Every structure is written in C-alpha cells, then in structure tokens.
Amino acid sequence: MPAVEHGGKWKMVELVIRNYWWPEVTREVGQYMERCDLCQWMKNRTEEVAGKLKLGEVPEKPWTHISVDFITKLLIVAGKDTILVACDQLSKMAHFIVTIEGTTVKGLARLFRDNV
C-alpha cells in the first residue's frame, strides 16, 4: 500500500480496490491499518482540543509557596544518603539539606524548620 496515502480507513480501502479485490478486503485492510505504526501516528484524532493553558497564581512574597522533593539512593557520605530539596516557587531559590532515607516525619520537620 502506498505509504504516502495514509488517510482514513475507507480511503485506504478505496485505494486498494482500485487495483485489487478479494473476499473480506475491507476487514483485512482495516486490520493492516490497526497494526501499522505510521497509520496510528497519522490518523485524525476525534477528541476535543484541550484549550489554552491557564496561568497559576504568582506568589506575592518569597517562601509562601514551596515545593519539596527528595533525591534518594545516593552513595553514603558521612552517614547521609538522601538530599531534601526545598524550592521557593517565586524566586526559584533552593535549599539542599543532607539527611538519611529513614528520617522520621518529626526529624524532617526539624530539618525543614532549621534549614529553610
């Protein structure tokens, strides 16, 4: 089948039956298109367009909106194997606090209070 003409299923069937015909040609062309990677990439999508992105609120003061994450499974250095990362969403300033992976919630709260 011509690789240039990847349109809808019926268009592909029409192209095939111009020159060829056999029983169940429609079913076999449909099965071919379902397995064809290029057909799946090029087919028209029926879902509605998502629309424009809406901007989130910009914080007015630094350190009022904070994101927190962990970097884990690091090599053990001085008994520490994890980094707690606290980042201010306004200024993008970050604090990197070394800790261990098994730190309790109470210990993390203390680290956050003392370092951020």
Buried (B, 14 or more C-beta within 10 A) or exposed (E): EEEEEBBEBEEBBEBBEEEEEEEEEBEEBBEBBEEBEEBEEEBEEEEEEEEEEEEEEEBEEEEEBBEEEEEEEEEEEEEBBBBBEBBBBBEEEEBEBBBEEEBEEEEBEEBBEEEB
